[in-house]
Structures are given as C-alpha cells and as structure tokens.
C-alpha cells in the first residue's frame, strides 16, 4: 500500500507498508516514510526512513536524505 499527501504548497509526505512472503518463516513487513520539500521549481529535498521487520520479529531500520533535480516533467535525478 502506498499513500502520499501534500501538506501545503511546499511540503509532501509519503508512506508505504507491504508484506513479503516467500514460503519460509512468517514473512517480512516492509515500510517507508518520506518527507519532501520544494526548494525551487526544479530542486527538492527529501528525508526518509525505511526498513523491514524480518520474520515478524527483528527490526532493520535505515535512514537517508538528499536532493532531486527535475530535468523534464517526467524525468528527475537524485545525485549521490
């Protein structure tokens, strides 16, 4: 399940929740939550936390952030 909302003209929030099951164990829950902020019409900043709960018991969590640049209306890059 993936959901996103505009908080106002500059800020957005997006989040998702999923479940992976390969036939072994209980499966894994996956999640992410991200915040985005418009700096200019072509540059945005984002921060997100994401991870999984493996076999429905062990939490693995990550965090990252960065910038995206809009090249065209349907093409953006996120330099590392």
MOPAC internal coordinates of N, CA, C and O (Angstrom, degrees):
PM7 1SCF
backbone

  N    0.0000 0     0.00 0     0.00 0    0    0    0
  C    1.4299 1     0.00 0     0.00 0    1    0    0
  C    1.5259 1   107.52 1     0.00 0    2    1    0
  O    1.2310 1   120.54 1   -50.36 1    3    2    1
  N    1.2955 1   116.57 1   129.64 1    3    2    1
  C    1.4596 1   122.03 1   179.10 1    5    3    2
  C    1.5245 1   109.07 1  -125.99 1    6    5    3
  O    1.2310 1   120.55 1   -45.93 1    7    6    5
  N    1.3365 1   116.55 1   134.07 1    7    6    5
  C    1.4571 1   122.22 1  -178.06 1    9    7    6
  C    1.5194 1   108.61 1  -137.83 1   10    9    7
  O    1.2310 1   120.38 1   -36.40 1   11   10    9
  N    1.3258 1   116.88 1   143.60 1   11   10    9
  C    1.4713 1   120.28 1   173.15 1   13   11   10
  C    1.5244 1   109.37 1  -141.90 1   14   13   11
  O    1.2310 1   121.49 1   -29.47 1   15   14   13
  N    1.3266 1   114.75 1   150.53 1   15   14   13
  C    1.4609 1   121.84 1  -179.00 1   17   15   14
  C    1.5178 1   109.22 1  -139.50 1   18   17   15
  O    1.2310 1   120.77 1   -34.51 1   19   18   17
  N    1.3142 1   116.13 1   145.49 1   19   18   17
  C    1.4600 1   121.21 1   167.63 1   21   19   18
  C    1.5153 1   107.11 1   -90.93 1   22   21   19
  O    1.2310 1   120.53 1   -55.23 1   23   22   21
  N    1.3187 1   116.60 1   124.77 1   23   22   21
  C    1.4564 1   120.79 1   178.49 1   25   23   22
  C    1.5284 1   109.27 1   -80.51 1   26   25   23
  O    1.2310 1   121.06 1   136.73 1   27   26   25
  N    1.3221 1   115.59 1   -43.27 1   27   26   25
  C    1.4587 1   122.69 1   173.83 1   29   27   26
  C    1.5259 1   107.49 1  -155.18 1   30   29   27
  O    1.2310 1   119.15 1    17.67 1   31   30   29
  N    1.3142 1   119.23 1  -162.33 1   31   30   29
  C    1.4608 1   121.42 1  -177.00 1   33   31   30
  C    1.5257 1   113.34 1   -67.86 1   34   33   31
  O    1.2310 1   119.87 1   161.72 1   35   34   33
  N    1.3299 1   117.85 1   -18.28 1   35   34   33
  C    1.4646 1   121.63 1  -175.65 1   37   35   34
  C    1.5279 1   112.70 1  -110.69 1   38   37   35
  O    1.2310 1   119.68 1   143.67 1   39   38   37
  N    1.3251 1   118.21 1   -36.33 1   39   38   37
  C    1.4686 1   122.22 1  -171.75 1   41   39   38
  C    1.5240 1   112.95 1  -104.30 1   42   41   39
  O    1.2310 1   121.29 1   -40.65 1   43   42   41
  N    1.3512 1   115.13 1   139.35 1   43   42   41
  C    1.4603 1   123.08 1   175.51 1   45   43   42
  C    1.5242 1   109.03 1  -129.59 1   46   45   43
  O    1.2310 1   121.09 1   -25.22 1   47   46   45
  N    1.3224 1   115.51 1   154.78 1   47   46   45
  C    1.4584 1   121.22 1   172.47 1   49   47   46
  C    1.5303 1   107.47 1  -132.51 1   50   49   47
  O    1.2310 1   121.21 1   -39.10 1   51   50   49
  N    1.3235 1   115.28 1   140.90 1   51   50   49
  C    1.4534 1   120.66 1   176.85 1   53   51   50
  C    1.5177 1   109.18 1  -137.08 1   54   53   51
  O    1.2310 1   120.28 1   -32.33 1   55   54   53
  N    1.3138 1   117.07 1   147.67 1   55   54   53
  C    1.4530 1   119.77 1   179.30 1   57   55   54
  C    1.5205 1   109.06 1  -152.86 1   58   57   55
  O    1.2310 1   121.35 1   -25.67 1   59   58   57
  N    1.3161 1   115.01 1   154.33 1   59   58   57
  C    1.4576 1   119.31 1   175.76 1   61   59   58
  C    1.5202 1   110.02 1  -145.99 1   62   61   59
  O    1.2310 1   122.11 1   -20.47 1   63   62   61
  N    1.2939 1   113.56 1   159.53 1   63   62   61
  C    1.4556 1   122.33 1   179.25 1   65   63   62
  C    1.5184 1   107.26 1  -143.40 1   66   65   63
  O    1.2310 1   120.54 1   -45.53 1   67   66   65
  N    1.3318 1   116.57 1   134.47 1   67   66   65
  C    1.4548 1   120.12 1  -179.01 1   69   67   66
  C    1.5084 1   111.65 1  -147.06 1   70   69   67
  O    1.2310 1   121.19 1    -5.48 1   71   70   69
  N    1.3140 1   115.33 1   174.52 1   71   70   69
  C    1.4597 1   122.41 1  -178.49 1   73   71   70
  C    1.5249 1   108.01 1  -140.54 1   74   73   71
  O    1.2310 1   120.39 1   -54.11 1   75   74   73
  N    1.3139 1   116.85 1   125.89 1   75   74   73
  C    1.4621 1   123.09 1   175.62 1   77   75   74
  C    1.5229 1   109.17 1  -109.90 1   78   77   75
  O    1.2310 1   120.98 1   -46.87 1   79   78   77
  N    1.3126 1   115.72 1   133.13 1   79   78   77
  C    1.4642 1   119.70 1   176.82 1   81   79   78
  C    1.5176 1   108.04 1  -141.57 1   82   81   79
  O    1.2310 1   120.65 1   -56.94 1   83   82   81
  N    1.3366 1   116.36 1   123.06 1   83   82   81
  C    1.4625 1   120.75 1  -178.47 1   85   83   82
  C    1.5242 1   112.25 1  -110.22 1   86   85   83
  O    1.2310 1   120.32 1  -167.39 1   87   86   85
  N    1.3254 1   116.99 1    12.61 1   87   86   85
  C    1.4548 1   120.33 1   179.07 1   89   87   86
  C    1.5167 1   113.71 1    93.38 1   90   89   87
  O    1.2310 1   119.83 1   178.16 1   91   90   89
  N    1.3203 1   117.93 1    -1.84 1   91   90   89
  C    1.4651 1   122.41 1   179.84 1   93   91   90
  C    1.5274 1   107.70 1  -121.44 1   94   93   91
  O    1.2310 1   119.88 1   -46.85 1   95   94   93
  N    1.2904 1   117.83 1   133.15 1   95   94   93
  C    1.4625 1   121.88 1   178.10 1   97   95   94
  C    1.5198 1   111.61 1    70.35 1   98   97   95
  O    1.2310 1   121.21 1    24.22 1   99   98   97
  N    1.3302 1   115.28 1  -155.78 1   99   98   97
  C    1.4668 1   121.71 1  -177.39 1  101   99   98
  C    1.5256 1   113.07 1   -94.53 1  102  101   99
  O    1.2310 1   120.28 1   169.11 1  103  102  101
  N    1.3164 1   117.07 1   -10.89 1  103  102  101
  C    1.4622 1   119.87 1  -177.34 1  105  103  102
  C    1.5198 1   111.30 1    97.27 1  106  105  103
  O    1.2310 1   120.94 1    -2.25 1  107  106  105
  N    1.3037 1   115.81 1   177.75 1  107  106  105
  C    1.4644 1   122.14 1  -177.13 1  109  107  106
  C    1.5272 1   110.19 1  -126.66 1  110  109  107
  O    1.2310 1   120.66 1   -45.35 1  111  110  109
  N    1.3134 1   116.33 1   134.65 1  111  110  109
  C    1.4567 1   121.87 1   170.18 1  113  111  110
  C    1.5294 1   107.31 1   -89.18 1  114  113  111
  O    1.2310 1   119.76 1   -43.32 1  115  114  113
  N    1.3313 1   118.07 1   136.68 1  115  114  113
  C    1.4646 1   121.43 1   176.57 1  117  115  114
  C    1.5297 1   108.31 1  -121.59 1  118  117  115
  O    1.2310 1   121.08 1   -30.08 1  119  118  117
  N    1.3340 1   115.54 1   149.92 1  119  118  117
  C    1.4631 1   119.61 1  -177.86 1  121  119  118
  C    1.5201 1   110.20 1  -150.60 1  122  121  119
  O    1.2310 1   121.35 1   -20.25 1  123  122  121
  N    1.3259 1   115.03 1   159.75 1  123  122  121
  C    1.4631 1   121.47 1   168.18 1  125  123  122
  C    1.5216 1   108.58 1  -157.07 1  126  125  123
  O    1.2310 1   121.64 1   -29.81 1  127  126  125
  N    1.3243 1   114.46 1   150.19 1  127  126  125
  C    1.4566 1   122.74 1   174.03 1  129  127  126
  C    1.5146 1   106.06 1  -138.24 1  130  129  127
  O    1.2310 1   120.59 1   -52.47 1  131  130  129
  N    1.3416 1   116.48 1   127.53 1  131  130  129
  C    1.4640 1   118.84 1  -179.08 1  133  131  130
  C    1.5237 1   110.40 1  -133.76 1  134  133  131
  O    1.2310 1   121.79 1   -32.30 1  135  134  133
  N    1.3245 1   114.19 1   147.70 1  135  134  133
  C    1.4567 1   122.62 1   175.28 1  137  135  134
  C    1.5187 1   107.88 1  -119.31 1  138  137  135
  O    1.2310 1   120.37 1   -42.60 1  139  138  137
  N    1.3195 1   116.90 1   137.40 1  139  138  137
  C    1.4525 1   121.28 1   178.09 1  141  139  138
  C    1.5168 1   110.28 1  -127.55 1  142  141  139
  O    1.2310 1   120.69 1   -34.03 1  143  142  141
  N    1.3332 1   116.28 1   145.97 1  143  142  141
  C    1.4553 1   121.62 1   179.52 1  145  143  142
  C    1.5227 1   109.28 1  -135.31 1  146  145  143
  O    1.2310 1   120.67 1   -48.74 1  147  146  145
  N    1.3226 1   116.32 1   131.26 1  147  146  145
  C    1.4532 1   121.17 1   178.06 1  149  147  146
  C    1.5231 1   109.79 1   -79.92 1  150  149  147
  O    1.2310 1   120.73 1   -56.68 1  151  150  149
  N    1.3288 1   116.21 1   123.32 1  151  150  149
  C    1.4617 1   121.67 1   176.24 1  153  151  150
  C    1.5232 1   109.37 1   -93.83 1  154  153  151
  O    1.2310 1   121.04 1   138.39 1  155  154  153
  N    1.3290 1   115.61 1   -41.61 1  155  154  153
  C    1.4649 1   122.62 1   174.03 1  157  155  154
  C    1.5208 1   106.74 1  -146.91 1  158  157  155
  O    1.2310 1   119.85 1     1.86 1  159  158  157
  N    1.3184 1   117.90 1  -178.14 1  159  158  157
  C    1.4660 1   120.65 1  -179.83 1  161  159  158
  C    1.5215 1   112.06 1   -63.29 1  162  161  159
  O    1.2310 1   119.23 1   157.54 1  163  162  161
  N    1.3351 1   119.08 1   -22.46 1  163  162  161
  C    1.4584 1   122.27 1  -178.06 1  165  163  162
  C    1.5260 1   114.32 1  -113.63 1  166  165  163
  O    1.2310 1   119.66 1   164.48 1  167  166  165
  N    1.3170 1   118.26 1   -15.52 1  167  166  165
  C    1.4722 1   121.26 1  -176.01 1  169  167  166
  C    1.5272 1   109.83 1  -116.64 1  170  169  167
  O    1.2310 1   121.43 1   -47.89 1  171  170  169
  N    1.3506 1   114.87 1   132.11 1  171  170  169
  C    1.4611 1   121.70 1   176.86 1  173  171  170
  C    1.5264 1   108.99 1  -130.48 1  174  173  171
  O    1.2310 1   120.98 1   -27.82 1  175  174  173
  N    1.3133 1   115.73 1   152.18 1  175  174  173
  C    1.4600 1   123.02 1   173.78 1  177  175  174
  C    1.5221 1   107.16 1  -110.71 1  178  177  175
  O    1.2310 1   120.34 1   -37.40 1  179  178  177
  N    1.3427 1   116.96 1   142.60 1  179  178  177
  C    1.4574 1   120.30 1   176.30 1  181  179  178
  C    1.5282 1   110.10 1  -136.87 1  182  181  179
  O    1.2310 1   121.29 1   -26.31 1  183  182  181
  N    1.3175 1   115.14 1   153.69 1  183  182  181
  C    1.4651 1   123.15 1   173.15 1  185  183  182
  C    1.5238 1   105.93 1  -139.91 1  186  185  183
  O    1.2310 1   120.69 1   -43.52 1  187  186  185
  N    1.3217 1   116.28 1   136.48 1  187  186  185
  C    1.4563 1   118.75 1  -178.49 1  189  187  186
  C    1.5202 1   111.36 1  -145.83 1  190  189  187
  O    1.2310 1   121.63 1   -29.48 1  191  190  189
  N    1.3045 1   114.48 1   150.52 1  191  190  189
  C    1.4508 1   121.94 1   169.51 1  193  191  190
  C    1.5267 1   106.30 1  -118.44 1  194  193  191
  O    1.2310 1   120.87 1   -37.52 1  195  194  193
  N    1.3122 1   115.94 1   142.48 1  195  194  193
  C    1.4558 1   120.19 1  -177.29 1  197  195  194
  C    1.5236 1   109.15 1  -155.06 1  198  197  195
  O    1.2310 1   121.07 1   -18.08 1  199  198  197
  N    1.2963 1   115.55 1   161.92 1  199  198  197
  C    1.4596 1   118.84 1   179.00 1  201  199  198
  C    1.5056 1   112.32 1   169.71 1  202  201  199
  O    1.2310 1   122.01 1    19.39 1  203  202  201
  N    1.3191 1   113.76 1  -160.61 1  203  202  201
  C    1.4528 1   119.92 1  -178.64 1  205  203  202
  C    1.5215 1   110.03 1  -151.27 1  206  205  203
  O    1.2310 1   121.67 1   -22.22 1  207  206  205
  N    1.3003 1   114.41 1   157.78 1  207  206  205
  C    1.4531 1   122.19 1   172.61 1  209  207  206
  C    1.5251 1   104.65 1  -113.03 1  210  209  207
  O    1.2310 1   120.92 1   -79.14 1  211  210  209
  N    1.3359 1   115.84 1   100.86 1  211  210  209
  C    1.4556 1   120.60 1  -173.99 1  213  211  210
  C    1.5208 1   110.85 1   -77.40 1  214  213  211
  O    1.2310 1   121.55 1   -42.80 1  215  214  213
  N    1.3082 1   114.65 1   137.20 1  215  214  213
  C    1.4653 1   123.22 1  -179.72 1  217  215  214
  C    1.5289 1   111.31 1    51.94 1  218  217  215
  O    1.2310 1   121.21 1  -153.55 1  219  218  217
  N    1.3188 1   115.29 1    26.45 1  219  218  217
  C    1.4700 1   124.09 1   178.87 1  221  219  218
  C    1.5403 1   111.90 1    57.50 1  222  221  219
  O    1.2310 1   120.21 1  -146.34 1  223  222  221
  N    1.3520 1   117.20 1    33.66 1  223  222  221
  C    1.4648 1   118.51 1   177.17 1  225  223  222
  C    1.5203 1   113.99 1  -147.81 1  226  225  223
  O    1.2310 1   118.32 1   147.17 1  227  226  225
  N    1.3243 1   120.80 1   -32.83 1  227  226  225
  C    1.4710 1   122.74 1  -175.68 1  229  227  226
  C    1.5258 1   110.63 1  -107.94 1  230  229  227
  O    1.2310 1   120.60 1   -57.34 1  231  230  229
  N    1.3343 1   116.45 1   122.66 1  231  230  229
  C    1.4585 1   122.27 1  -178.45 1  233  231  230
  C    1.5250 1   110.98 1   -88.06 1  234  233  231
  O    1.2310 1   120.54 1   -51.71 1  235  234  233
  N    1.3188 1   116.57 1   128.29 1  235  234  233
  C    1.4671 1   123.48 1   171.64 1  237  235  234
  C    1.5184 1   105.39 1  -119.51 1  238  237  235
  O    1.2310 1   120.14 1   -61.95 1  239  238  237
  N    1.3362 1   117.34 1   118.05 1  239  238  237
  C    1.4480 1   121.36 1  -174.68 1  241  239  238
  C    1.5264 1   110.71 1  -124.53 1  242  241  239
  O    1.2310 1   120.53 1   -36.03 1  243  242  241
  N    1.3264 1   116.59 1   143.97 1  243  242  241
  C    1.4607 1   123.22 1  -179.90 1  245  243  242
  C    1.5155 1   110.16 1  -135.59 1  246  245  243
  O    1.2310 1   120.96 1   -15.09 1  247  246  245
  N    1.3334 1   115.77 1   164.91 1  247  246  245
  C    1.4582 1   121.95 1   178.24 1  249  247  246
  C    1.5189 1   108.29 1  -146.00 1  250  249  247
  O    1.2310 1   120.66 1   -38.74 1  251  250  249
  N    1.3115 1   116.34 1   141.26 1  251  250  249
  C    1.4530 1   119.43 1   171.01 1  253  251  250
  C    1.5178 1   109.74 1  -150.96 1  254  253  251
  O    1.2310 1   121.25 1   -12.37 1  255  254  253
  N    1.3060 1   115.22 1   167.63 1  255  254  253
  C    1.4582 1   121.49 1   177.86 1  257  255  254
  C    1.5230 1   108.11 1  -155.44 1  258  257  255
  O    1.2310 1   121.09 1   -15.74 1  259  258  257
  N    1.3096 1   115.52 1   164.26 1  259  258  257
  C    1.4532 1   118.66 1   179.83 1  261  259  258
  C    1.5087 1   111.45 1   173.94 1  262  261  259
  O    1.2310 1   121.57 1    15.27 1  263  262  261
  N    1.3147 1   114.61 1  -164.73 1  263  262  261
  C    1.4497 1   122.49 1  -178.36 1  265  263  262
  C    1.5182 1   109.63 1  -124.14 1  266  265  263
  O    1.2310 1   120.95 1   -29.90 1  267  266  265
  N    1.3212 1   115.79 1   150.10 1  267  266  265
  C    1.4574 1   121.04 1   171.32 1  269  267  266
  C    1.5199 1   108.38 1  -121.34 1  270  269  267
  O    1.2310 1   121.42 1   -28.70 1  271  270  269
  N    1.3363 1   114.88 1   151.30 1  271  270  269
  C    1.4553 1   120.99 1   178.00 1  273  271  270
  C    1.5195 1   108.29 1  -126.11 1  274  273  271
  O    1.2310 1   120.25 1   -54.23 1  275  274  273
  N    1.3233 1   117.12 1   125.77 1  275  274  273
  C    1.4543 1   123.25 1  -178.61 1  277  275  274
  C    1.5265 1   109.25 1   -86.21 1  278  277  275
  O    1.2310 1   120.83 1   -68.01 1  279  278  277
  N    1.3303 1   116.01 1   111.99 1  279  278  277
  C    1.4689 1   121.09 1   179.61 1  281  279  278
  C    1.5238 1   110.02 1   -82.97 1  282  281  279
  O    1.2310 1   120.41 1   131.77 1  283  282  281
  N    1.3432 1   116.83 1   -48.23 1  283  282  281
  C    1.4605 1   124.57 1   175.52 1  285  283  282
  C    1.5169 1   107.35 1  -135.55 1  286  285  283
  O    1.2310 1   120.03 1    -6.06 1  287  286  285
  N    1.3191 1   117.54 1   173.94 1  287  286  285
  C    1.4643 1   120.15 1  -179.81 1  289  287  286
  C    1.5207 1   112.96 1   -58.93 1  290  289  287
  O    1.2310 1   120.05 1   154.59 1  291  290  289
  N    1.3437 1   117.50 1   -25.41 1  291  290  289
  C    1.4520 1   120.34 1  -177.93 1  293  291  290
  C    1.5266 1   112.53 1  -119.31 1  294  293  291
  O    1.2310 1   119.82 1  -159.87 1  295  294  293
  N    1.3294 1   117.94 1    20.13 1  295  294  293
  C    1.4635 1   121.16 1  -178.68 1  297  295  294
  C    1.5237 1   110.24 1  -146.37 1  298  297  295
  O    1.2310 1   120.64 1   -57.45 1  299  298  297
  N    1.3358 1   116.38 1   122.55 1  299  298  297
  C    1.4602 1   121.46 1   175.38 1  301  299  298
  C    1.5037 1   109.61 1  -133.98 1  302  301  299
  O    1.2310 1   120.29 1   -21.99 1  303  302  301
  N    1.3400 1   117.05 1   158.01 1  303  302  301
  C    1.4480 1   122.50 1   176.49 1  305  303  302
  C    1.5172 1   108.40 1  -125.06 1  306  305  303
  O    1.2310 1   121.47 1   -26.95 1  307  306  305
  N    1.3246 1   114.79 1   153.05 1  307  306  305
  C    1.4580 1   122.23 1   176.70 1  309  307  306
  C    1.5164 1   107.39 1  -127.44 1  310  309  307
  O    1.2310 1   119.80 1   -91.61 1  311  310  309
  N    1.3341 1   117.99 1    88.39 1  311  310  309
  C    1.4740 1   120.68 1  -177.13 1  313  311  310
  C    1.5283 1   111.49 1   -60.18 1  314  313  311
  O    1.2310 1   120.80 1   -35.44 1  315  314  313
  N    1.3042 1   116.07 1   144.56 1  315  314  313
  C    1.4728 1   120.67 1   178.23 1  317  315  314
  C    1.4889 1   110.70 1  -101.72 1  318  317  315
  O    1.2310 1   120.10 1   180.00 1  319  318  317

